[in-house]
Amino acid sequence: VAWAASRWPGAAVTASGWAMVAGTVLFSGSLYLLALTGVRALGAVTPLGGAAWIAGWGLLAWAVATSRAA
């Protein structure tokens, strides 16, 4: 994402990066906390992290596809 931001700067690339950060924190963090604490309700957060990662990749692809710079 950092490379893409330097090549195709814009709001969509920035949003992509933040979505991927959120995905990492929600997905990995919820699984990590679930393993450490045993609180099974944290398992419900994990798919939100996966959805954030999918959104991040989608935003990145959209930003590159709609950019005017080659």
Secondary structure, DSSP 8 states (H G I E B T S, - for coil): -HHHHHHS-SHHHHHHHHHHHHHHHHHHHHHHHHHHH--GGGGGTHHHHHHHHHHHHHHHHHHHHT-S--
